[in-house]
Amino acid sequence: MMPISITRAKHDDLEALYNIERECFTLEAFSKKQIASLLKNPNSINLLALMDCEIVGFLIALIYEQETQKIGHIYTLDVAVKARKQGVGLKLLTELEQILREKEVKVCYLEVKVDNSAALRLYRKLGYIKVEFLKGFYSGIDGIRMKKIL
């Protein structure tokens, strides 16, 4: 396996991020404008996964305050099809959680399709637990909200 490096995503990476987003999520994919908006948000954490200098995945999360507690929320975690099952998602999540802890975030949330077994396995492996069933959340397909205490 090739080594995976994690760096910060920038607006210059928008086209590559959008292409991976469309490959991963088709109907539910964020638009290029939505991704650009998330990248510009001052409360966002934007991470890129690189293998052999090529973008093979990314993660965008936001930090916000809820009742005086800092909350992290993963908006999208994408791994290009050709780079799956090589630890890219794990590396992105591990890096994000470290950054969230450094920023004194206490809990992290995410949503996932009920039929995305690979993602569910990864999230459970890292200690995320189901907190809510989301009927029809993804264009009519059910989702699950998960959280992890950091």
Stockholm file with secondary structure:
# STOCKHOLM 1.0

chainA/1-150         MMPISITRAKHDDLEALYNIERECFTLEAFSKKQIASLLKNPNSINLLALMDCEIVGFLIALIYEQETQKIGHIYTLDVAVKARKQGVGLKLLTELEQILREKEVKVCYLEVKVDNSAALRLYRKLGYIKVEFLKGFYSGIDGIRMKKIL
#=GR chainA/1-150 SS CCCCEEEECCGGGHHHHHHHHHHHHGGGCCCHHHHHHHHHCTTEEEEEEEETTEEEEEEEEEEEEETTEEEEEEEEEEECGGGTTSSHHHHHHHHHHHHHHHTTCCEEEEEEETTCHHHHHHHHHTTCEEEEEEEEEETTEEEEEEEEEC
#=GC SS_cons         CCCCEEEECCGGGHHHHHHHHHHHHGGGCCCHHHHHHHHHCTTEEEEEEEETTEEEEEEEEEEEEETTEEEEEEEEEEECGGGTTSSHHHHHHHHHHHHHHHTTCCEEEEEEETTCHHHHHHHHHTTCEEEEEEEEEETTEEEEEEEEEC
//
